[in-house]
């Protein structure tokens, strides 16, 4: 019988020698639980990629094309369920290809790849056996595209509703896997949308992030609670990845939600940036010597074109130019001074080996009065940012907690 050591070695195994590729594969495989991936086709597609970034992009783009075509063939033959299944998987694979553009020599494929992703998502919305309503949400001076999912069998009954907020580069498909699928199975309605700096708002309209997310969430909630099929007293909010900051920030000013989940907790967004910057350069920034900071960062970026491309991709949603200006903007995304104002019951996930914001879930739980901290461990197969290979376990703990707070 295998011993504990064998168990650990399996869990600590890697799907790729590239840490970023490995994490992305884990995240996609986690979507298999909600139908957004098929394990075999994913592993086959990336088997020969190695660590080549162009091959990585083409693997996911080609997989998306192939699976989308399978779906269209099924749908054309009257096999609606099969067509919907393939469209959802294709949308997930194209979403990886969108982010993979960040490591290419140019970003010319970005918009066409994103449009393939969104076309596959929209095709799934049209084919899937669910009630999905496309909605336009006036928010923060812009109109945000959204999708309102009605719980199966709900008729006109007012139901509890989950509003899902995405992270910095997540797709709508990722939110389906993270929370919407589980919400619908439990009788909740659910809303997903592209916020400022996210997906279509960035790629097609050039609208950047904003740190004051209450200016986004409050009008979104206005639209949600005005619906006759929503129980206004049982609205919850879920935020994944960087939305751990956005949701926390908004809830410091917006107190209507009955409960909220941040997965994981994020207090200070800039820490994930600054750990990659030499301390000597950060001292220049702290002294206000932006010229020297930009000069030295520029020198370093010329020595590492891959790092330069990644920085450009990550900086784009913040809407400013220059290394110092970007990092100063990112530093504005800090909930330290307002987290204590949150009155909404808050669940904070805390995975072992959190690689982007280590320790911030614990910090957030200390700052928010009465927050509930839920740990996830490697022994459970639930380590890493957003527990990519343990979404069933995450869903169970999250919705059991929400059910108890939204029960009538």
C-alpha positions as CSV (number, residue, x, y, z in Angstrom):
1,X,0.0,0.0,0.0
2,X,1.4,3.5,-0.8
3,X,2.7,5.4,2.2
4,X,2.4,9.0,3.1
5,X,5.6,9.9,1.2
6,X,4.1,8.6,-2.0
7,X,1.0,10.7,-1.4
8,X,3.1,13.8,-0.9
9,X,5.2,13.2,-4.0
10,X,2.1,12.9,-6.2
11,X,0.7,16.2,-4.9
12,X,4.0,18.0,-5.3
13,X,4.5,16.7,-8.9
14,X,4.5,19.2,-11.7
15,X,2.7,19.3,-15.0
16,X,5.4,21.7,-16.4
17,X,8.9,22.7,-15.5
18,X,7.8,26.3,-15.9
19,X,6.1,27.4,-12.7
20,X,3.6,29.7,-14.5
21,X,2.6,27.0,-17.0
22,X,2.2,24.5,-14.2
23,X,-0.1,26.8,-12.2
24,X,-2.2,27.6,-15.3
25,X,-2.6,23.9,-16.1
26,X,-3.7,23.2,-12.6
27,X,-6.2,26.0,-12.8
28,X,-7.7,24.7,-16.1
29,X,-7.8,21.1,-14.7
30,X,-9.7,22.4,-11.7
31,X,-12.4,23.6,-14.1
32,X,-13.1,20.0,-15.1
33,X,-15.3,19.7,-11.9
34,X,-17.8,22.2,-13.5
35,X,-17.5,21.0,-17.1
36,X,-15.0,23.7,-18.2
37,X,-12.2,21.3,-19.1
38,X,-11.6,17.7,-20.1
39,X,-8.5,16.4,-18.4
40,X,-7.2,14.2,-21.3
41,X,-7.5,16.8,-24.0
42,X,-5.7,19.4,-21.8
43,X,-2.8,17.2,-20.9
44,X,-2.4,16.0,-24.5
45,X,-2.4,19.6,-25.8
46,X,0.5,20.7,-23.5
47,X,2.5,17.4,-23.4
48,X,5.2,18.7,-25.8
49,X,5.2,22.4,-25.0
50,X,8.2,22.4,-22.7
51,X,8.9,25.9,-21.6
52,X,8.6,27.6,-25.0
53,X,6.2,30.6,-24.7
54,X,5.2,30.7,-28.3
55,X,4.4,26.9,-28.3
56,X,2.4,27.5,-25.1
57,X,0.2,30.1,-26.8
58,X,-0.3,28.0,-29.9
59,X,-1.1,24.9,-27.9
60,X,-4.0,26.6,-26.1
61,X,-5.2,28.5,-29.2
62,X,-5.2,25.4,-31.3
63,X,-7.0,23.4,-28.6
64,X,-9.6,26.1,-28.4
65,X,-10.1,26.1,-32.2
66,X,-10.4,22.3,-32.3
67,X,-12.9,22.0,-29.4
68,X,-14.9,24.9,-30.7
69,X,-15.2,23.2,-34.1
70,X,-16.3,20.0,-32.4
71,X,-19.0,21.9,-30.6
72,X,-20.3,23.5,-33.8
73,X,-20.4,20.1,-35.5
74,X,-22.4,18.6,-32.7
75,X,-24.8,21.6,-32.5
76,X,-25.3,21.6,-36.3
77,X,-26.4,18.0,-36.0
78,X,-28.9,18.8,-33.3
79,X,-26.8,17.7,-30.3
80,X,-27.2,20.8,-28.2
81,X,-25.8,19.4,-25.0
82,X,-22.6,18.3,-26.7
83,X,-22.3,21.6,-28.5
84,X,-22.7,23.5,-25.2
85,X,-20.1,21.4,-23.4
86,X,-17.5,21.9,-26.1
87,X,-18.2,25.7,-26.3
88,X,-17.6,26.0,-22.6
89,X,-14.4,24.1,-22.7
90,X,-13.2,26.1,-25.8
91,X,-13.9,29.3,-24.0
92,X,-11.7,28.2,-21.1
93,X,-8.8,27.2,-23.4
94,X,-9.0,30.4,-25.4
95,X,-8.9,32.3,-22.0
96,X,-5.5,30.7,-21.3
97,X,-4.3,31.7,-24.8
98,X,-5.4,35.3,-24.1
99,X,-3.1,35.5,-21.1
100,X,-0.3,33.6,-23.0
101,X,0.0,36.6,-25.4
102,X,1.8,38.5,-22.6
103,X,5.0,36.5,-23.3
104,X,4.9,36.8,-27.1
105,X,7.1,39.3,-29.0
106,X,4.0,41.4,-29.9
107,X,0.5,41.5,-28.7
108,X,-1.2,41.5,-32.1
109,X,-2.9,38.2,-31.4
110,X,-4.5,39.6,-28.2
111,X,-7.7,41.1,-29.5
112,X,-8.6,38.3,-32.0
113,X,-7.8,35.6,-29.4
114,X,-10.0,37.4,-26.8
115,X,-12.8,37.6,-29.3
116,X,-12.6,33.9,-30.0
117,X,-12.8,33.3,-26.2
118,X,-15.8,35.6,-25.9
119,X,-17.5,34.1,-29.0
120,X,-17.1,30.6,-27.4
121,X,-18.6,31.9,-24.1
122,X,-21.5,33.5,-25.9
123,X,-22.1,30.3,-27.9
124,X,-22.2,28.3,-24.7
125,X,-24.7,30.8,-23.2
126,X,-26.9,30.4,-26.2
127,X,-26.7,26.6,-26.2
128,X,-26.7,25.6,-22.5
129,X,-29.8,24.4,-20.8
130,X,-29.9,27.3,-18.3
131,X,-31.7,30.6,-18.1
132,X,-29.0,33.2,-18.8
133,X,-29.9,36.8,-19.4
134,X,-27.4,39.2,-20.9
135,X,-27.5,42.5,-18.9
136,X,-26.0,45.9,-19.3
137,X,-24.9,47.3,-15.9
138,X,-24.4,51.1,-15.6
139,X,-21.4,51.5,-13.2
140,X,-18.6,53.9,-12.6
141,X,-19.3,56.0,-15.6
142,X,-19.4,53.1,-18.0
143,X,-21.7,50.3,-19.1
144,X,-20.5,46.9,-18.0
145,X,-21.5,43.7,-19.8
146,X,-23.0,41.1,-17.5
147,X,-24.7,37.7,-17.5
148,X,-27.5,36.9,-15.0
149,X,-27.9,33.2,-14.3
150,X,-31.3,32.1,-12.9
151,X,-31.4,29.1,-10.6
152,X,-33.1,26.1,-12.4
153,X,-36.7,25.8,-11.5
154,X,-36.9,29.1,-9.8
155,X,-39.8,30.5,-11.9
156,X,-40.4,34.1,-10.7
157,X,-39.5,33.3,-7.1
158,X,-37.1,35.7,-5.4
159,X,-34.0,33.8,-4.6
160,X,-30.7,34.4,-2.9
161,X,-28.2,35.8,-5.4
162,X,-24.4,35.6,-5.7
163,X,-22.6,38.5,-7.4
164,X,-19.2,37.3,-8.6
165,X,-16.2,39.7,-9.0
166,X,-13.3,38.6,-11.2
167,X,-9.6,39.0,-10.6
168,X,-7.0,41.0,-12.6
169,X,-6.9,38.7,-15.6
170,X,-9.6,36.1,-15.0
171,X,-12.2,35.2,-17.6
172,X,-16.0,34.8,-17.3
173,X,-15.5,31.1,-17.8
174,X,-13.2,31.1,-14.7
175,X,-16.0,32.6,-12.6
176,X,-18.4,29.9,-13.9
177,X,-16.0,27.3,-12.5
178,X,-15.2,29.2,-9.3
179,X,-18.7,29.9,-8.0
180,X,-21.5,30.2,-10.5
181,X,-21.9,26.5,-11.2
182,X,-22.1,25.7,-7.5
183,X,-24.4,28.6,-6.8
184,X,-27.0,27.4,-9.4
185,X,-26.9,23.8,-8.0
186,X,-27.8,25.2,-4.6
187,X,-30.7,27.3,-5.7
188,X,-28.9,30.7,-6.0
189,X,-29.1,33.1,-8.9
190,X,-25.7,34.4,-10.0
191,X,-24.3,37.4,-11.8
192,X,-21.0,37.8,-13.5
193,X,-19.7,40.9,-15.3
194,X,-16.6,42.5,-16.8
195,X,-15.5,45.3,-14.4
196,X,-13.2,48.2,-15.3
197,X,-9.8,46.9,-16.6
198,X,-11.2,43.4,-17.0
199,X,-11.6,41.5,-20.3
200,X,-13.8,43.3,-22.8
201,X,-13.7,46.6,-20.8
202,X,-9.9,46.6,-21.2
203,X,-9.3,44.9,-24.5
204,X,-12.1,46.5,-26.5
205,X,-12.8,49.7,-24.6
206,X,-9.6,50.6,-22.9
207,X,-11.2,51.2,-19.5
208,X,-8.6,50.7,-16.8
209,X,-8.9,49.3,-13.2
210,X,-10.0,51.6,-10.4
211,X,-9.0,51.2,-6.8
212,X,-12.3,52.6,-5.4
213,X,-14.3,49.5,-6.3
214,X,-17.3,50.7,-4.3
215,X,-17.9,53.0,-7.3
216,X,-18.3,49.8,-9.3
217,X,-20.0,47.4,-6.9
218,X,-22.7,49.8,-5.5
219,X,-24.4,50.5,-8.9
220,X,-24.1,46.8,-9.8
221,X,-25.9,45.9,-6.6
222,X,-28.5,48.6,-7.3
223,X,-29.3,46.8,-10.5
224,X,-29.4,43.4,-8.8
225,X,-31.6,44.2,-5.8
226,X,-34.1,46.0,-8.1
227,X,-34.8,42.7,-9.9
228,X,-38.1,41.1,-8.7
229,X,-36.5,37.6,-8.9
230,X,-33.8,38.6,-6.4
231,X,-34.2,38.5,-2.6
232,X,-32.6,41.8,-1.8
233,X,-31.9,40.7,1.8
234,X,-30.0,37.6,0.6
235,X,-27.4,38.9,-1.8
236,X,-23.8,37.7,-1.4
237,X,-20.6,38.7,-3.1
238,X,-17.7,36.5,-4.1
239,X,-14.3,37.8,-5.2
240,X,-11.5,35.7,-6.6
241,X,-7.8,36.4,-6.7
242,X,-7.2,40.2,-6.9
243,X,-10.9,40.7,-6.2
244,X,-10.0,39.8,-2.7
245,X,-8.9,43.4,-2.6
246,X,-11.7,44.9,-4.7
247,X,-14.5,43.2,-2.7
248,X,-12.9,44.1,0.7
249,X,-12.5,47.7,-0.4
250,X,-16.1,48.0,-1.7
251,X,-17.6,46.4,1.4
252,X,-15.9,49.0,3.6
253,X,-18.4,51.5,2.1
254,X,-21.2,49.2,0.7
255,X,-23.0,47.3,3.5
256,X,-26.0,45.8,1.8
257,X,-24.6,42.3,1.1
258,X,-25.7,39.7,3.6
259,X,-22.4,37.8,3.3
260,X,-19.2,37.8,1.2
261,X,-16.3,35.5,0.3
262,X,-12.8,36.5,-0.7
263,X,-10.7,33.8,-2.3
264,X,-8.1,34.6,-1.0
265,X,-7.7,37.7,1.2
266,X,-5.8,40.6,-0.4
267,X,-4.9,43.7,1.6
268,X,-2.1,45.2,-0.3
269,X,-2.0,44.4,-4.0
270,X,1.5,45.9,-4.6
271,X,3.3,43.2,-2.5
272,X,2.9,40.8,-5.5
273,X,4.7,43.4,-7.6
274,X,7.4,44.6,-5.2
275,X,8.7,41.2,-4.4
276,X,10.0,41.0,-8.0
277,X,11.7,44.5,-7.7
278,X,15.2,44.8,-6.1
279,X,15.1,46.6,-2.8
280,X,17.6,49.1,-3.9
281,X,15.2,50.3,-6.6
282,X,12.3,50.4,-4.2
283,X,14.3,52.8,-2.1
284,X,14.6,55.1,-5.1
285,X,10.8,55.0,-5.5
286,X,10.3,55.6,-1.8
287,X,12.6,58.7,-2.0
288,X,10.6,60.0,-4.9
289,X,13.4,59.6,-7.4
290,X,11.2,58.4,-10.2
291,X,13.7,59.3,-12.9
292,X,16.4,57.1,-11.4
293,X,13.8,54.3,-10.8
294,X,12.6,54.4,-14.4
295,X,16.2,54.5,-15.7
296,X,17.4,51.5,-13.7
297,X,14.2,49.5,-14.3
298,X,14.6,50.2,-18.0
299,X,18.1,48.9,-18.0
300,X,17.0,45.7,-16.3
301,X,14.1,45.2,-18.7
302,X,16.4,45.5,-21.7
303,X,18.4,42.5,-20.2
304,X,15.2,40.4,-19.9
305,X,12.7,40.9,-22.7
306,X,10.4,38.3,-21.3
307,X,10.1,40.2,-18.0
308,X,9.6,43.4,-19.9
309,X,6.7,41.8,-21.8
310,X,5.1,40.5,-18.7
311,X,5.4,43.9,-16.9
312,X,3.7,45.6,-19.9
313,X,0.9,43.1,-19.9
314,X,0.3,43.4,-16.1
315,X,0.7,47.2,-16.1
316,X,-1.8,47.8,-19.0
317,X,-5.0,47.6,-16.9
318,X,-3.7,50.3,-14.5
319,X,-3.8,52.9,-17.3
320,X,-0.6,54.8,-16.6
321,X,2.8,54.9,-18.3
322,X,6.2,54.5,-16.8
323,X,7.6,52.1,-14.2
324,X,7.5,54.4,-11.2
325,X,4.0,55.7,-12.2
326,X,2.7,52.2,-12.6
327,X,4.0,51.0,-9.2
328,X,2.7,54.1,-7.5
329,X,-0.7,53.4,-9.0
330,X,-0.6,49.8,-7.9
331,X,0.2,51.0,-4.4
332,X,-3.2,52.8,-4.3
333,X,-4.8,49.4,-4.2
334,X,-4.5,49.0,-0.4
335,X,-7.3,48.2,2.0
336,X,-5.3,48.5,5.2
337,X,-7.0,51.7,6.3
338,X,-10.5,50.7,5.4
339,X,-10.8,47.0,6.1
340,X,-11.9,47.7,9.7
341,X,-15.1,49.4,8.3
342,X,-16.4,46.1,6.8
343,X,-19.5,45.0,8.6
344,X,-20.6,42.3,6.1
345,X,-19.9,38.7,7.4
346,X,-16.8,37.7,5.5
347,X,-15.2,34.4,4.8
348,X,-11.5,34.5,3.8
349,X,-9.8,31.5,2.2
350,X,-6.2,30.8,3.1
351,X,-4.4,28.2,1.0
352,X,-1.1,26.7,2.0
353,X,1.7,27.9,-0.2
354,X,-0.1,31.0,-1.4
355,X,2.4,32.2,-4.0
356,X,1.1,35.7,-4.8
357,X,-0.1,37.3,-1.6
358,X,1.3,35.0,1.2
359,X,0.1,35.9,4.7
360,X,-2.5,38.4,3.5
361,X,-5.5,36.2,4.2
362,X,-4.5,36.1,7.8
363,X,-3.8,39.8,7.9
364,X,-7.2,40.6,6.4
365,X,-9.0,38.3,8.8
366,X,-7.3,40.3,11.6
367,X,-8.4,43.6,10.2
368,X,-12.1,42.8,9.4
369,X,-14.2,42.4,12.6
370,X,-15.6,38.9,12.9
371,X,-14.1,37.6,9.7
372,X,-14.0,33.8,9.3
373,X,-10.6,32.4,8.1
374,X,-10.7,29.0,6.4
375,X,-7.4,27.2,5.7
376,X,-6.7,24.8,2.8
377,X,-3.8,22.5,3.0
378,X,-1.5,20.5,0.7
379,X,-2.6,17.3,2.5
380,X,-6.1,18.0,1.1
381,X,-4.7,18.6,-2.4
382,X,-5.8,22.2,-1.9
383,X,-2.6,24.2,-1.8
384,X,-1.7,27.2,-4.0
385,X,-3.4,30.4,-5.0
386,X,-7.2,29.9,-5.2
387,X,-6.8,26.1,-4.6
388,X,-6.7,25.3,-8.3
389,X,-7.0,21.5,-7.9
390,X,-9.6,21.6,-5.1
391,X,-12.5,23.6,-6.4
392,X,-15.0,21.0,-5.2
393,X,-13.7,21.3,-1.6
394,X,-13.6,25.1,-1.9
395,X,-17.2,25.2,-3.2
396,X,-18.3,22.9,-0.3
397,X,-16.8,25.0,2.4
398,X,-17.8,28.3,0.8
399,X,-21.4,27.5,0.1
400,X,-22.0,25.6,3.4
401,X,-20.9,28.9,5.1
402,X,-23.0,31.0,2.8
403,X,-26.1,28.8,3.1
404,X,-26.0,29.2,6.9
405,X,-25.9,33.0,6.6
406,X,-28.5,33.3,3.9
407,X,-30.9,30.8,5.2
408,X,-34.5,31.8,6.0
